[in-house]
């Protein structure tokens, strides 16, 4: 004879599953979203602004590169423009990734023995 299956929160539907997930967040130190201070939302807006500015800068760089590629008269020139583009792109993405990681880490709570507090 098989044992009766123990019912869990995830078996009760999507709302119960969401409540169970929020409970896990609270137990991990993250308070419900409704209790977060405006500072947290301001930091999210700052991250969004940073990403939008980065994308705009990259589009400008891409347009400059395309213009330079169209002006190339030899394969060597073309290769130089492409290499410059790749090096600059790599450096910009690396720098931006570091900025975004730091901005994201600044949003997290600092664990000082207890983590039951809002992330800002």
Z-matrix of the N, CA and C atoms (Angstrom, degrees):
N
C 1 1.447
C 2 1.516 1 108.91
N 3 1.315 2 117.51 1 133.31
C 4 1.463 3 120.77 2 -177.50
C 5 1.524 4 110.69 3 -83.57
N 6 1.324 5 114.39 4 151.51
C 7 1.460 6 120.50 5 178.71
C 8 1.524 7 108.78 6 -75.06
N 9 1.334 8 117.31 7 146.71
C 10 1.462 9 118.97 8 176.63
C 11 1.539 10 109.41 9 -66.59
N 12 1.307 11 114.61 10 141.50
C 13 1.454 12 120.32 11 -179.30
C 14 1.524 13 109.80 12 -73.02
N 15 1.332 14 115.72 13 131.34
C 16 1.454 15 120.47 14 177.62
C 17 1.527 16 108.51 15 -76.55
N 18 1.316 17 116.97 16 126.66
C 19 1.457 18 121.67 17 -178.94
C 20 1.526 19 109.63 18 -78.16
N 21 1.309 20 116.62 19 131.85
C 22 1.462 21 122.09 20 178.23
C 23 1.520 22 109.29 21 -112.24
N 24 1.349 23 116.03 22 170.30
C 25 1.459 24 120.61 23 179.04
C 26 1.523 25 111.72 24 -60.94
N 27 1.329 26 116.55 25 -31.78
C 28 1.461 27 119.15 26 -177.69
C 29 1.523 28 111.71 27 -73.13
N 30 1.318 29 117.82 28 -15.82
C 31 1.464 30 121.08 29 178.23
C 32 1.524 31 112.27 30 -84.45
N 33 1.311 32 117.76 31 -8.86
C 34 1.464 33 121.34 32 -174.02
C 35 1.517 34 113.88 33 -93.93
N 36 1.314 35 118.72 34 2.74
C 37 1.456 36 121.33 35 177.83
C 38 1.509 37 112.64 36 113.71
N 39 1.327 38 115.32 37 175.31
C 40 1.467 39 119.63 38 -174.09
C 41 1.527 40 114.40 39 -66.29
N 42 1.327 41 118.30 40 -33.76
C 43 1.465 42 119.05 41 -179.37
C 44 1.515 43 111.12 42 -69.67
N 45 1.308 44 116.57 43 -40.97
C 46 1.461 45 120.11 44 177.57
C 47 1.527 46 110.08 45 -66.21
N 48 1.327 47 115.95 46 -36.40
C 49 1.449 48 120.44 47 178.21
C 50 1.533 49 110.07 48 -64.18
N 51 1.340 50 116.65 49 -42.33
C 52 1.461 51 121.25 50 177.89
C 53 1.519 52 111.57 51 -63.04
N 54 1.339 53 116.24 52 -42.15
C 55 1.468 54 120.19 53 177.88
C 56 1.525 55 111.10 54 -63.42
N 57 1.331 56 116.64 55 -39.95
C 58 1.464 57 120.36 56 178.78
C 59 1.528 58 110.35 57 -64.98
N 60 1.326 59 116.51 58 -38.66
C 61 1.457 60 120.66 59 178.59
C 62 1.528 61 110.56 60 -65.65
N 63 1.334 62 117.46 61 -44.65
C 64 1.458 63 120.62 62 177.97
C 65 1.533 64 111.01 63 -61.76
N 66 1.324 65 117.10 64 -36.82
C 67 1.462 66 121.22 65 177.42
C 68 1.528 67 110.19 66 -62.99
N 69 1.334 68 115.92 67 -40.62
C 70 1.467 69 119.15 68 177.62
C 71 1.522 70 110.92 69 -64.08
N 72 1.349 71 117.53 70 -40.36
C 73 1.460 72 120.64 71 176.73
C 74 1.526 73 110.51 72 -61.08
N 75 1.323 74 116.80 73 -44.94
C 76 1.460 75 120.88 74 -179.85
C 77 1.514 76 110.56 75 -62.07
N 78 1.330 77 116.79 76 -42.92
C 79 1.463 78 120.99 77 179.62
C 80 1.530 79 111.40 78 -65.26
N 81 1.336 80 116.89 79 -26.81
C 82 1.463 81 121.79 80 178.87
C 83 1.524 82 112.23 81 -83.13
N 84 1.320 83 117.77 82 -9.39
C 85 1.450 84 120.42 83 178.59
C 86 1.513 85 114.87 84 114.29
N 87 1.318 86 117.56 85 -2.04
C 88 1.458 87 120.66 86 178.51
C 89 1.519 88 108.62 87 -98.33
N 90 1.322 89 116.13 88 121.09
C 91 1.461 90 119.93 89 177.45
C 92 1.524 91 109.04 90 -75.39
N 93 1.329 92 117.55 91 164.01
C 94 1.466 93 119.69 92 178.10
C 95 1.523 94 111.34 93 -56.72
N 96 1.313 95 116.25 94 150.14
C 97 1.461 96 121.34 95 -176.63
C 98 1.530 97 111.85 96 -55.68
N 99 1.309 98 118.08 97 -34.94
C 100 1.456 99 121.24 98 -177.73
C 101 1.517 100 113.20 99 -63.85
N 102 1.327 101 117.21 100 -20.84
C 103 1.453 102 120.62 101 -178.19
C 104 1.518 103 113.10 102 -95.47
N 105 1.324 104 117.52 103 -0.79
C 106 1.462 105 119.83 104 -178.96
C 107 1.522 106 109.82 105 -72.00
N 108 1.291 107 114.86 106 143.60
C 109 1.461 108 120.71 107 -179.04
C 110 1.520 109 110.65 108 -76.16
N 111 1.318 110 115.61 109 162.65
C 112 1.465 111 119.91 110 179.69
C 113 1.524 112 111.27 111 -62.64
N 114 1.304 113 117.60 112 -24.61
C 115 1.464 114 120.90 113 178.34
C 116 1.513 115 112.28 114 -58.54
N 117 1.333 116 116.54 115 -37.21
C 118 1.465 117 120.95 116 178.89
C 119 1.516 118 109.95 117 -64.70
N 120 1.323 119 116.50 118 -44.99
C 121 1.453 120 120.48 119 -179.57
C 122 1.533 121 110.96 120 -67.45
N 123 1.333 122 116.62 121 -33.52
C 124 1.462 123 119.80 122 175.85
C 125 1.524 124 110.66 123 -64.21
N 126 1.322 125 116.99 124 -38.81
C 127 1.466 126 120.53 125 178.41
C 128 1.529 127 110.93 126 -67.49
N 129 1.319 128 117.35 127 -36.74
C 130 1.466 129 120.24 128 175.48
C 131 1.534 130 109.36 129 -62.93
N 132 1.319 131 116.24 130 -43.03
C 133 1.472 132 120.44 131 178.08
C 134 1.528 133 110.65 132 -63.17
N 135 1.338 134 117.44 133 -38.55
C 136 1.468 135 121.14 134 177.43
C 137 1.529 136 110.89 135 -62.08
N 138 1.337 137 116.36 136 -41.58
C 139 1.468 138 120.53 137 178.66
C 140 1.526 139 109.75 138 -64.42
N 141 1.324 140 116.84 139 -44.85
C 142 1.471 141 120.19 140 178.45
C 143 1.523 142 110.96 141 -60.59
N 144 1.328 143 116.98 142 -41.51
C 145 1.452 144 121.96 143 178.36
C 146 1.532 145 110.80 144 -63.50
N 147 1.315 146 116.69 145 -42.63
C 148 1.467 147 121.76 146 178.58
C 149 1.531 148 110.61 147 -60.84
N 150 1.326 149 116.30 148 -44.30
C 151 1.466 150 120.49 149 179.60
C 152 1.525 151 110.72 150 -64.37
N 153 1.323 152 117.02 151 -44.30
C 154 1.473 153 120.51 152 -179.98
C 155 1.524 154 111.21 153 -62.01
N 156 1.335 155 116.82 154 -42.68
C 157 1.465 156 120.44 155 178.23
C 158 1.526 157 111.37 156 -64.85
N 159 1.313 158 116.46 157 -40.54
C 160 1.466 159 120.29 158 178.85
C 161 1.529 160 110.49 159 -62.48
N 162 1.319 161 116.58 160 -44.72
C 163 1.469 162 120.17 161 179.60
C 164 1.529 163 110.34 162 -62.25
N 165 1.321 164 117.29 163 -43.08
C 166 1.468 165 120.75 164 178.54
C 167 1.535 166 110.70 165 -61.60
N 168 1.327 167 116.96 166 -42.84
C 169 1.467 168 120.63 167 177.94
C 170 1.524 169 111.01 168 -63.55
N 171 1.311 170 116.95 169 -41.43
C 172 1.471 171 120.55 170 -179.90
C 173 1.529 172 110.72 171 -65.29
N 174 1.307 173 117.78 172 -39.13
C 175 1.467 174 120.68 173 178.91
C 176 1.529 175 109.56 174 -63.33
N 177 1.340 176 116.76 175 -41.29
C 178 1.471 177 119.99 176 176.97
C 179 1.527 178 111.05 177 -61.95
N 180 1.339 179 116.42 178 -43.50
C 181 1.465 180 120.44 179 178.66
C 182 1.530 181 111.03 180 -63.53
N 183 1.327 182 116.58 181 -40.98
C 184 1.465 183 120.21 182 178.52
C 185 1.530 184 111.17 183 -61.70
N 186 1.329 185 116.55 184 -40.57
C 187 1.467 186 120.55 185 179.34
C 188 1.528 187 110.53 186 -66.10
N 189 1.355 188 116.92 187 -41.09
C 190 1.470 189 120.36 188 177.36
C 191 1.527 190 110.62 189 -61.23
N 192 1.312 191 115.91 190 -42.25
C 193 1.462 192 120.11 191 -179.27
C 194 1.520 193 110.90 192 -65.63
N 195 1.313 194 116.29 193 -43.75
C 196 1.462 195 119.09 194 179.00
C 197 1.528 196 110.31 195 -60.24
N 198 1.307 197 116.75 196 -41.54
C 199 1.466 198 120.77 197 177.81
C 200 1.527 199 110.38 198 -61.52
N 201 1.336 200 116.61 199 -44.38
C 202 1.466 201 120.73 200 179.15
C 203 1.529 202 111.05 201 -64.08
N 204 1.340 203 116.89 202 -38.29
C 205 1.469 204 120.50 203 178.91
C 206 1.527 205 111.07 204 -63.50
N 207 1.327 206 116.31 205 -39.51
C 208 1.459 207 120.32 206 -179.24
C 209 1.526 208 112.55 207 -68.05
N 210 1.331 209 116.96 208 -22.90
C 211 1.466 210 121.77 209 -179.04
C 212 1.531 211 112.93 210 -89.51
N 213 1.328 212 116.87 211 -6.98
C 214 1.467 213 119.88 212 -177.52
C 215 1.528 214 111.38 213 -64.53
N 216 1.336 215 115.48 214 138.39
C 217 1.466 216 121.93 215 -179.43
C 218 1.531 217 112.03 216 -106.83
N 219 1.341 218 116.74 217 -13.19
C 220 1.464 219 119.39 218 -178.48
C 221 1.528 220 110.32 219 -143.55
N 222 1.315 221 114.96 220 166.76
C 223 1.469 222 120.61 221 178.45
C 224 1.523 223 110.80 222 -65.30
N 225 1.336 224 116.13 223 -34.46
C 226 1.469 225 119.90 224 179.36
C 227 1.536 226 110.98 225 -65.12
N 228 1.323 227 115.92 226 -42.71
C 229 1.472 228 120.12 227 177.10
C 230 1.518 229 110.38 228 -61.31
N 231 1.323 230 115.50 229 -45.67
C 232 1.464 231 121.19 230 179.78
C 233 1.524 232 110.51 231 -58.66
N 234 1.318 233 116.09 232 -45.00
C 235 1.463 234 121.15 233 -179.60
C 236 1.532 235 110.69 234 -63.48
N 237 1.332 236 116.59 235 -40.61
C 238 1.468 237 120.70 236 179.86
C 239 1.530 238 110.85 237 -64.39
N 240 1.332 239 117.25 238 -43.65
C 241 1.471 240 121.21 239 178.90
C 242 1.525 241 110.29 240 -62.82
N 243 1.329 242 116.27 241 -42.75
C 244 1.462 243 119.83 242 179.60
C 245 1.523 244 111.48 243 -64.33
N 246 1.334 245 117.38 244 -43.85
C 247 1.455 246 121.12 245 -179.93
C 248 1.532 247 110.96 246 -63.73
N 249 1.324 248 116.35 247 -43.55
C 250 1.468 249 120.86 248 177.63
C 251 1.529 250 110.37 249 -60.09
N 252 1.334 251 115.56 250 -43.50
C 253 1.464 252 120.72 251 178.76
C 254 1.524 253 110.72 252 -59.72
N 255 1.331 254 116.96 253 -48.53
C 256 1.469 255 120.67 254 -178.04
C 257 1.525 256 111.88 255 -63.65
N 258 1.325 257 117.14 256 -42.40
C 259 1.466 258 120.40 257 179.82
C 260 1.523 259 111.26 258 -63.78
N 261 1.338 260 115.85 259 -45.68
C 262 1.466 261 120.21 260 -179.19
C 263 1.530 262 110.76 261 -66.42
N 264 1.323 263 116.43 262 -42.32
C 265 1.463 264 120.76 263 179.29
C 266 1.517 265 110.78 264 -61.50
N 267 1.332 266 116.78 265 -45.40
C 268 1.467 267 121.14 266 178.82
C 269 1.530 268 110.53 267 -58.79
N 270 1.321 269 116.27 268 -46.89
C 271 1.471 270 120.42 269 -179.47
C 272 1.528 271 111.30 270 -62.85
N 273 1.335 272 117.24 271 -42.35
C 274 1.462 273 120.41 272 -178.85
C 275 1.532 274 111.60 273 -67.16
N 276 1.318 275 117.41 274 -43.02
C 277 1.462 276 119.71 275 178.86
C 278 1.526 277 111.24 276 -66.55
N 279 1.319 278 117.05 277 -37.60
C 280 1.464 279 120.46 278 178.00
C 281 1.521 280 110.69 279 -63.41
N 282 1.324 281 116.42 280 -46.43
C 283 1.463 282 121.06 281 178.83
C 284 1.530 283 110.98 282 -62.62
N 285 1.319 284 116.18 283 -44.40
C 286 1.474 285 120.17 284 -178.56
C 287 1.526 286 111.44 285 -65.13
N 288 1.323 287 116.35 286 -39.64
C 289 1.471 288 119.48 287 178.08
C 290 1.520 289 110.18 288 -60.35
N 291 1.325 290 116.56 289 -43.37
C 292 1.467 291 120.08 290 177.47
C 293 1.518 292 112.39 291 -60.91
N 294 1.335 293 116.26 292 -42.95
C 295 1.473 294 120.29 293 178.31
C 296 1.525 295 110.79 294 -60.37
N 297 1.339 296 115.99 295 -47.24
C 298 1.467 297 119.78 296 -176.75
C 299 1.523 298 112.08 297 -67.32
N 300 1.323 299 116.97 298 -37.06
C 301 1.469 300 119.81 299 176.98
C 302 1.523 301 109.42 300 -63.76
N 303 1.337 302 116.96 301 -45.05
C 304 1.463 303 119.72 302 179.14
C 305 1.526 304 111.37 303 -62.52
N 306 1.330 305 116.62 304 -43.36
C 307 1.466 306 120.21 305 179.32
C 308 1.528 307 110.35 306 -62.25
N 309 1.326 308 116.81 307 -39.94
C 310 1.465 309 120.53 308 178.18
C 311 1.520 310 111.90 309 -67.11
N 312 1.320 311 116.57 310 -40.98
C 313 1.472 312 120.05 311 179.15
C 314 1.525 313 111.23 312 -66.23
N 315 1.339 314 116.90 313 -33.92
C 316 1.464 315 120.14 314 178.51
C 317 1.526 316 111.88 315 -64.96
N 318 1.326 317 117.05 316 -18.26
C 319 1.462 318 120.78 317 179.84
C 320 1.527 319 112.42 318 -84.62
N 321 1.315 320 116.80 319 -17.38
C 322 1.461 321 121.01 320 -174.13
C 323 1.523 322 111.59 321 -82.42
N 324 1.329 323 115.43 322 150.67
C 325 1.470 324 118.44 323 177.35
C 326 1.523 325 110.18 324 -70.03
N 327 1.309 326 115.88 325 150.65
C 328 1.461 327 121.45 326 176.83
C 329 1.524 328 107.54 327 -92.32
N 330 1.315 329 116.36 328 123.71
C 331 1.469 330 120.95 329 -178.68
C 332 1.520 331 109.38 330 -79.63
N 333 1.304 332 116.33 331 108.70
C 334 1.463 333 122.28 332 178.31
C 335 1.523 334 107.98 333 -123.61
N 336 1.299 335 116.11 334 60.06
C 337 1.456 336 119.44 335 179.75
C 338 1.515 337 112.22 336 89.40
N 339 1.296 338 118.21 337 -38.75
C 340 1.455 339 120.92 338 177.29
C 341 1.518 340 108.44 339 -134.64
N 342 1.313 341 115.02 340 145.18
C 343 1.458 342 118.87 341 -177.00
C 344 1.519 343 112.60 342 -119.31
N 345 1.312 344 117.94 343 13.72
C 346 1.464 345 121.67 344 -178.74
C 347 1.529 346 110.06 345 -83.90
N 348 1.330 347 116.21 346 73.67
C 349 1.456 348 120.64 347 175.58
C 350 1.520 349 109.59 348 -155.98
N 351 1.311 350 115.33 349 165.49
C 352 1.458 351 121.32 350 -179.02
C 353 1.522 352 109.17 351 -75.00
N 354 1.353 353 118.24 352 142.27
C 355 1.454 354 121.15 353 -174.96
C 356 1.521 355 117.14 354 -65.17
N 357 1.302 356 120.15 355 7.81
C 358 1.469 357 119.33 356 175.68
C 359 1.505 358 109.21 357 -138.19
